């Protein structure tokens, strides 16, 4: 078996060599450009078609049990390929590219992906899921916690006041301001006003440095 693509070798005097050859063709057809239908399912679809590809999410169940992060290919039954570091895939339902870093699938360009955040009293943003987060307030104060960014990653938080206005924010200890830009900032108070807050993750200090704010759009 090949190490990287996990394709079974044919051997001398093997019976029914065409089966091994056809299986290799099917795998190569998928691996030449991995195109994943979904990476957010924990259970396989009820009626999959041959050639469909998924990446099971934790905690996987049914035929996918124990196969989280594998490339799951349906070919008259499920075939699972354990990804190697450097594998790349395109996720159809998200319209994004992802790379496997040896332990997890990560967005290739997180800074270009927008997350729509549901307003709540306490909100945790996983910046590995997208480098732009946008939220409209529906309450007086929201407490944010940041996680998931890679060292040097730029993160942009778009905060829009609702029709009431005057909403405020707080941040966890992982977010730090500076003499020039203290954190949390004073946001625009007008109804329906939009502010853009910029952060850069400093992996050495495990801090999200507050580096920019543009107010009042």
ABEGO torsion letter per residue (X at the ends): XBAAAGBBBBBBGBBGAAAAAAAAAAAAAAAABBBBABAABABBBABBBBGBBBBBBOBBBEAABGABGBBBBBBGEBBBBBBBBGBBBBBAAAGBBBBBAGABBBBABAAABBBBBBBBABBBBBAAAEABBBBBBABABBBBBBBGBBBGBBBBBBBBBBAAEGBBBBBBAABBBBAABBOBBBBBABBGBBBBBBBBBBAAAGBBBBABBBBGX
